[in-house]
Amino acid sequence: MACKVVQTRRKWEDCPKFTEMIDSTLYPHLSQIQTPEDLRKFPEEELDAIAKELRAYLIQEVAKVGGHFGAGLGVIELTVALHWLFDTPNDRLVWDVGHQTYPHKILTGRRDTIATVKQKGGVAPFPKREESEYDTFGVGHSSTSISAALGMAIALQAQKDPRKVVAIIGDGALTGGMAFEALAHGGGLSDDPEREEPNMIVILNDNQMSISENVGGITQMLGKLTSSTTLNKIRDGAKHLLGDKHAGPAKVVKRWEEQWKGTFLPSTIFEQMGFHYTGPIDGNDLPALLKALRLLKDRKGPQLLHIMTTKGKGYELAEGDQIGYHAVSPFDPTMGMVYEPGTVKKPTYTDVFGEWICDMAAADSKLLGITPAMREGSGLVRFSKEYPSRYFDVAIAEQHAVTLAAGMACERMKPVVAIYSTFLQRAYDQLIHDVAIQNLDVLFAIDRAGVVGPDGATHAGNLDLSYLRCVPNMVVMVPSDENECREMLTTGYQYEGPAAVRYPRGTGPGVALGPALNTLPIGVAQKRRDGERIALLVFGPPLAPALKVAEEFNATVVNMRYAKPLDRNMIVDLAKSHDILVTIEDNVVAGGAGSGVAELLSAENIRTRVVHLGLPDEFQHHGSREELLEEAGIDEAGIRKTLQALSV
C-alpha cells in the first residue's frame, strides 16, 4: 500500500512499506531526531556532530534511489541552524528552490522514508503543503520564496501574531525577476510612516550555482560583496541613539550610511531596496551561522542575510562536479557515479534537439539559441561550446527569455527558445503579447511536455497543448518519434511566424534520425493504419501503443502531428467513414488537442461520436512516467481497455 497523506493535519503518516530504521550506531544523534522538537533538545555544542551525521545520512539515502543531491549537501548547516533556533513549524520556513530541502525533510518527520523520494507514494522531491506541516509553501519553480514569505509576514502581522518568517533563496533563484519584485515591495513598505514594516528574514544562499554556473550581472555583483560587520555595528548604534527612523536626523544618517557603505562595497542594492543587509558569511560554518541568525531573529523589519555555501559540500566528487551531481541516479557512495564502458545510450528527445540545433546553426548563421538556465536539461551543452557567440543563457528569467527572442526576431534573426513546458507557463503573457500578437518568427523547442513523472505536479508539462492551441498565429507540432521531432524542428524553424514543437522527457520508440534537415507540410496528418468502425487520432508519443492495440481491434490509426492547425480534411473524412473517433494525447483533456477535434466537428455539423483519452483534470503526484501514463489510461493497457468497452 502507498503512504497516505492526511490532508487535514498535513502530516506524513509512517508507512511500513517504506520505513527503514536508521542505524543508531552510525547515527547516534540523528537516530534520536524525528522532528525539530527533538533536535532542539540537544545543546549547541552537539550541533556540529548532528550536521555531520545528517550529511552522511543524506549521501547514504540518496545513493540508494537517486534524486536531487548537491544542493542539499550545501545547506546541511543552515538547515540544522534554522530548525534549532526557530520554533518550527510555528515559525515559517519558505525554501527556494525546493530541491534544497532533502535535509529539511529528514529533520521533519521523513527521515525513515527519504529513500522513497520521487517514487509513487513516496516522499515528494520538493516542499509540499499536504505532505507536512513543516512544508509551509509548495515550491517547484524558483524565485517564489520572498513573495510567499512576505505575504505570510504581512498576514501574521495583521493578526498580531509574533511568529517568525524566514525565506531561504538559493541555487540561482535570485536570478529570477520575481525575487526582485518581492524585494522591492518588502523593502518599500518601510517608506510609509503609517505602515509597520513586515518582520521577515531573507537568507540568500549564494553558492554561485543554479543547475549550471550562475550567470548575469546579479551574480557578478554578489561575487564582489564583502563583509559589512563594522557598518552593521555603526548602523545599529546610530539607530539606537536617533530613535524614530522617519525623523529628520535619522534620515540624514541613513543617506550618509548608504554613501559611506558604497565607498567600500561594490553594491548597496539590498540596502537601497529597504532591507537590512548582513554578510556575507560562511554558510557552512555552523557557529558563524548561529551567531548571525541569533542577531537577526528578533530584529524588526526586513532583514537579508547573505551566506556563502558550497554546492555538494562534504562529498568530494559532488564538490568537484557540481553540475553532474546536481541530481543523480542511484550510485555507490564510495565510488560515485560509474558509467559502464561501451554502453550505448539510446538518444532522448533532448539529445535529438541538441543535435538538430547544431546542424541548423551550421546551415543558417541567423540562428540564435536561448535558454533560461537550462543548458544541460535542454540539450544545449554542445551548442554553447560550438557557437558561444550565438548562445544566450539568461538565467532563471523565462519572461525575459521570450521577449528577448521577440526583439531578436524584430531584427530578422531567428531565435530558438529551448524551454521546459512547465517553465514556459511562466512566460505565457510574453508568448501572447510580445510574440504571437506581433506574429514574430520565434521557434519554441518545448522539452518535458506531457507526463514528466518523478518531479511531480510542479514540473508536469500537461497543459501546453491547451494553452498554446488557443493562441492565434501559433503553429503547434507534436512529434511521435525521434526523426519526426527533428523534421518538425526544421519545419518550425523555416515557418515564418511563431511555432512550437513539444516533445516528452526521455526516449522515444527508437526511430533512426535522418541526416537531412527535412520539413513537413503544415497541418497535414499521416494515416498509419486503415481499419474499420473506430479511428484513433493520436497526438504525439501515444502513437506507438495505439498502433499495437489497433491491430487487435482493426482500428484506423492517424498520426495527427499538428495540434494547430488541425488537418480538417482528414478529420472530416474519418468522421464520415467511422462510427467512433478516439483522440489520444498526453495533455489534459480539457482544452487539449482532442477538444480541437470536437470543436471542428461541431463547426462542420458532424455528429460522429468522439471519445477523448488524455490526462485527468487533476494534478498527478510524482511517480515514474510509466506509472502516471497507466494512471491516466493512455498506455497500451489503458487504450486497450477503452477499445474493448467501445467494441461491445
N, C-alpha and C positions, 0 to 999 in steps of 0.2 A: 504494500500500500504506500501511496505517496505521502510525504509530510503534509500536514494540513495547516493552513493559516487561519487563525481565528480573527475575523475582521473587527469585531467589537473591541477586543483587547489589544489587537495589533501586536501579539507576541508569537514567536515561533515555537510551536509545540515540539517537544522531543519526539523523535520518530525512531523506533528500534532498527528499522531497515538501514538507516543512515548513520546511526550512532557508533562511534568508535572511541572507546575510553582512552584518555590521554595517559601516557606513561609517567607516573609521578616520580620515578627515579631519574628520568631525563629532564622533567619539568617540575621540580619541587614547588615552585611558586605558582606557575601558570595552572597547574592541576588544581589549585585551590580557588581559582578565579573563574566563576561562571558569569558574573556581572560586574559592572564598575563598583558596585557597593562592596563587593569582595576585595577589589583592588584597593579601595580607599582604607581598608583595614591595615594595610601594610605601611610601615614607616617609610619616610622619604629615602633613607639610606639603602633600602632594598629595591628601589625602583630600577636602578641600573641592571640588576640581576634579572628583574622581570622583563625588561626590554630585550635583553639578550636571549632569554627563553622564547619570547614572542617572535623574535626574528628567526630563530632556529625552527620553531614550530611552523611558521608560515612557509619557510623553504620546504620543510618535510611534507606538508599537506598539499601545497600547490604542485609539487613534483609528482604527486600521485595522479592528478587528474588534469593538470594544466589550468590556465586562466591568466588573469592579469597579475603581473609579478613585480616588476621593477619599481613601480610607483609605491606599492605598499611597503616594500623594504625601506624606502626613503623616509617614510613617515612613522616608523615604529616609535621613536622617542616622543614625537609630537602626540601621537595617539595616547600613549601612556600618560603623558603630562596632562592632557586635556581631561581625560576621564578621572584622573586622580584629583585634580584641582577643582573641577567643576562638578556640580551636583546633577549629573546626567541620570535619567532622561529629563528631569525637571528643567535644567538648563539646556539650551538648544544648541546642538552642533549641526551645521549645514556643510556638507562636503561637496567639493567641486574640483576636478571631475570625480565621478563616482568610483572609478577603478582604483582609487587610493584607499578604499575602505575595507579591504580584507582584514587588516589588523583590528580595525574598529569592530568588525563583525565577530571576530574571535573573542574580544573582550566583552561583548554584549549578548551573551547567551547562545552564540552559534559556534562555539569553539569545537564541539564534537561533531558538527555537521559541515564544517567548512570544506571538507573534501568532496562534498556534493555540489560545489559551486558550478553553475551553468547547466547542471543536469536537470532534466524534467523532474519536478517535485522537490528539487534540492534548493540550496541557498542561491539567491539571486546574485548576479555579479556586480550589481550596483545598489545603492541605498533604495529601499522600497518600503513605503509607509505601512503597507498592510503586512509586511513581514515582521517588523519590530517597532516598538515604540521609541527605540533609540535612533531609528532612521526617520529623522524629522521631516525630510523633504526628499521626494524621489528625484534621483539625479542620473541621467544617462548622457544627455548633451552637456556641453561645457558652458561656463560663464554665467550660470544662473544663481550662484550661491549668494552673492551680495544683495541682489534684488530680493530673494526669498528671505534672507536674514533680516534685511531692513524692514520688510513687511511684517515679520514676526516681532521685531523690536518695537515698531510703532503700535502694533496691536496690543502687545503686552503693556506698553506704557499707557495706552488709553484705558486699560483695565486696572491701572495702579499695581501691576504685577511685577515684582522685583527680579524675576528670573533673568539669567544672562543669556545672551545670544552671541554665538561665535560662528563666523563663516570662514571656512578653510578653502582657499582658492589656489590651485597649483597645477602642475603638469601642463603648462601652456595656456590655461584657461583665461589668464588675464589678457591674452591677445584678442579675445572676443570683445566686440564693441559693447555688448550688453553690460559687461562688467563696469565699463566706464560710465555708462548711463546711470547705473546704480550708485557708483561713487559720486557722480555729480549731484545726484538727488540727495543722497545721505549726508554728504558734507555741506550741501547748500542749505539744508534746513537750519543750520546754525545762524544764518543771516537774518532770520525772522525773530525779533525780540519777544514776540507774543507766543512763540512755539518753543517748547523744550526740546533740546537735541535728543535724538534717539541714542540709547546706550547699547552699543554693539562693538564687537571686536572683529576686524577682518585680519586673518592671518594669510599673508602672501607666502606660499611655499614655492620659493624660487629655486628650481633645480635645472634651469637652462634647457629643459626638455619638454616637448609635447610627446608625440609618438616618435617624430624625428626631432632634430635640434630646433629649438625655438628660433624664429626669425622676426625681423622687423625692428622698427625704431624703439618700441617699448622695451624689447629685450636688450637693446644696446643701452638704453637709459638705466635699466635695472643693474646692468653689469658695472656701471660707473658709481653707483651709490656706495657710500662708506658709512661707518658708524657715526651716529649723531648723539652719543651718550652725553657729551658735555652740553650740547644745545638743549637736550631734554631737561637737564638739571637747571639750566638758566631759565628756561621757559616756565618750569613748574614753580620755581621761586618767584618769578615775576607775577604769575597768576595769583599766587597766594597773597602777595603784597598789594596788588592792584584791584583785586576783587572783581566787580561786575565787568564781564568781557565786553559789554556794549557801551561802557563808559569811555569818555574821550582818551584818558591816559592809556587804558588797556589797548585801544585800537591803534594808538601810535606805536606802542611797544610791539604789537603784533606785526605791523608793517616793517618795523626795524628788524624784527626777528627773521622775517622771510628774506629780506635783503641780505642780512648777515649770513644766514644759512646758505643762500645762493652763492656766496663767495667761496664757500668750502665744498659744497655739494654740486654736482653737475645738474641736478634737477630737484625741484621742490614741488613736483606735480601733485603729490598726495596732500601736502600741506595746503597748497593753493586751492585744492578741491574741498578743504574743510576737515580733513582727517588728521588726527594727531599721530604723526609718524614716529615709529621706534624701530631701530635696526640699522643695517642688517645684522643678525646674529646667527651663529651656527645652530641650525635646527636639528642637527644630530648630536648636539651636546645637551644632554638631559638636564644637568644642573643649571646651565645658562637659560634653557627654555623655561624651567620652573621659576627662575628669578624674574624673567621678563613677564611671564604671564601673571605672576603674583602682583606685580606693579600695575598691570593693565586691568586686572579683573574688576576692580571697584572704581576705576576712573569713569567719570561721566563723559558722555558724548561719544562720537565715533572715533575709534582707535584703529590704527593699522600697524600690525607687527610684521616686519619683513624678515623672513628666515631663509637661510641658505641650506639646502639639503642635497644629498647625492642620490640620484635615482639608482636603485639596485644596491643600496648601502648594505655592507656586511656579507655580500655574496660576490666574490671576486669576479666571476665570469659575467655577472649581470652589471657590475660597475664598468667592466671593460667593453661590454657590448650592450649599451643601454637601449638601442633600437631593437636588437634581436631579442632581448629579454623583457621587452615591454609586456608582451603576452606570449605565453609558451604552451606547447603541448606537454604531455607527461614526459618527465625526464628523470635521469639518475642524478640525485643531488651531488654525488661525489664526482661525477664526470661532466655534468651539464647536458646540454642538448647534443646528441650524437646522430649524425646522418649516415645511413648505410651507404658505403661506396658502391657506385654503379646503379643506384636506384633511379629508375626513370620516373620522373614526376609527370603525372597527367596534367596538361595545361588547364588552368582555370580560366573563367571568362575574364578575370582581371588580367591574366597573362596575355590573353588574346588582344585586349585593348592596348596593353603596354607594347606589344609588337606592332600593332596597327599604327599607333601614333608615331612611332619612329619611322615606319615605312612611309606614312603620309607626309611627315615632316621632310623626308628626303626628296619627296616628289613635289612639294609645294612650300616655298620659302615663306609664304604668308601665314602658315600655321603657327599659333601661339598656344601653349598649354598652361592651364590654370588649375590649381588645387588649393582648397582651404585646409592646409596642414595634414594632408592625407597622401603624401608621396608614396610611401610603402603600400598602404592599403589600396590605393587606386592604381597601382602598377606603373608609376612614373619614375622609378629609380633610374632605369636605363635612359629614358628621355632626358631627365635632369642632367645626366652626365654627358650625353652626346650633343645636346642642344641647350647648354646652360643659359645662353642669352635669350632663349625663346621659352624658358620655363619660369613660371611665377607661382611661388608658394606664398599665399597672402596671410598665412597663419589662420587661427580659428575665426574666420571672418567670412561666413558664407554670403551674407548680403553684399559685402564689398566685392567678393569674387564675381558675382553675377553682373553687377553694374560695371565693374572693371572690364568684363568681357563685352558689355554693350558699348562702352567707349571705344574699345579696340575695333569693334565692328563698324562703328561710325567712320573710322578712317581706313576702311577697306582691307583690314586684316581679317584673319579667320580664326577666332578664338575657339578652343575646345575646353569646356569646363568639366573636369573629372571630379565627380562628387557622389557621395552615397545618397541613396534615395531618402533616407531619414533626415539627412542634413540639408538636402535641397528644400525640405519643408520650411527651413528657417529663412530661406530667401525667396519665398513664394511671391511676395509683393514685387520684388525686383524682377523676377521672371516675367510677371504680368506687365508691370508698369514700364520697366526700363528696356525689356527685350521684345516681348510679344506685341505690345501696342505699337511700337515703332517698327515692327517686322524686321528686326535686325538679324544678321546672319551669324547666329551662335549655335554651336553644337553642344548639347549636354550628354556626356557619357555617364550614365547613371548606374553605379555599381550597387550591389546588395539590394536589388529590387525584389519584391515579393517576400517570401518566408526567409528570414535570416537565421533564426534559431537561438543559439546559446546565450546571446546577449540580451534577449528578452524584448519586451514591447517597445522600449525606447529606441531600439536600433532596427526595428522591423521596417521593411520597405513595402508595406501592404497597402499604401494609399496612393501611390504615384499615378497609376492609370486614371484614378478618379480625379485627382487634382490637376492632371495635365490635359486630360481629354476635353475638359470644359473650357480650355483657354483658346481663343481664336488665334489663327495663324500658325499654331503648333502642328508639327508632324510628329507622331509618336509611334515608335517601332519596337517590336517585341520579338527578339530572336529565339528560335527554338533549338539552335545548336551553335557550335563554335564558329563554323565558317559563315553561317548566316549572320552572326554577330559582326564579323569582320566586314561582310558585304553591306550591312546596314550602317555601320560606322562610316563607310565610304559614301553611301547614299546620303546620309545626313550631312556629311561634310560638303558634298557637292551641291546639295539643295540650297537655294538662295532664300534663306529665312530661318526662323528658329526651328530646331529639330532636336528630338531626344531619342536616344537608344537606351532602353532599360534592360539590364541583364542581371542574373542572380548571383549570389555568392557561390563559390565552389566550382566544381567541374560540370561539364555537360555530358552528352551521350558519347563523345569521343570522335566526332566528325573531323577529319583532317582539314587543315587550313589551306586554301589555295593561295599561291604567291601573288596573284594579281590583285589590284585594287578595283574590284568589280562593283558595280552598282546594281540595284534592284529597281524595277518600276514602282513609282509611288502609288500606294493604295491598292495594290494588286495582291490578292491572296493566292495560295497554292493548294490545289486539291491533291492530297496524298493517297487517298483510297476511295474507290467507288463502292457504295453499298446501297442498302435499301432501308426505307422507313425512318431510320434515325440518322441524323447528321451531327457529328461532333465538330464544333467550331472552336478551335484551340488557339489560345494566345500564349505563345512562348513555351517555357520549359515543360508544361504538362503534355506536350505533343508525344514524347516517347512512350509514356504509359498509355496514353489514349490509343495509339496505333496498336499496341499489344491487345488491349481489350476489344478494340473494334473487330479484330479477326474473329473473336468468339461470337460476336453478335451481328456480323456482316453489316457494320455501320459505316457510313461515309465519314471520312476524316478530312478536314481542311485546316491547313496551317495558315492562320489568318494574317500573320506577320505585322499588320498595322492595326493599332487601336484607334488611330486617327490619321488619315481618313480611312474609313471602312470601305471594303470592296462591296459596293452596293449591288452590282450585277450578280456577284457570287451569292450573296445572302438572299436576294430575291429568288434566284433560280433554285437554291436549296429549299427555301420555304415552300415553293410551289411543287417541288418533287418529293418532299419528305413529310411525314406526319409530325415529327418532333425534331426540333433543333436543341442541342445541348451546348451551351457555351461553357468553356473551361478556362480559368485564368488563375494565376497566383497573385491575386489582388482582391481586396474586399469586393463583394458582390455589389454593394451599394455604390452606384455611380460609376462602376467599372466598365470594362470593355463589353461585357455581356449586356449591360444596361444600354449601351450604344446600339447593339443589335436590336434590342426590343424597341428602342425609340425609332429606329429606321423602319422596322416592320409596321409599327403603328402609323408612321407618316405615310407609308405606302398602302395603308388599309388592308394589310395582310394579317390573317388571324391564326396562323400556324402556331401551335403550342411551343413555347420556349421555356427550357429549364436551365437555370443558372447554377453552375458549380464554381465556387471560389472561396475566399477566406471569410470567416464569420464576422458578424457585426459585433465584435468584441476584441479586446486586446489579448492576444495569446501570450501566455507566460513563456519563460525560457525553456528550451529543450532542444534536441537536435533538429535539424531541418527535416529529416525523415519523419520524426515523431510529430512535428507540427503539421506536415502535409497530410499525414494519416489522420490526425485530429480533425483537420478541415475537410477530409473526404475527397481530396484531389490527387491522391496517389493511385497506383494501379488498382488496389483493392477497393478504394472508395469509388472510383469511376465504374468498376465492375458492379458494385452494389447498386449504383444508380441505374445502370442499364438493365440490370436484372429486374428492378422494380418497374421500369418503363416498358419492359418486354412482356409483362404479364398480360 
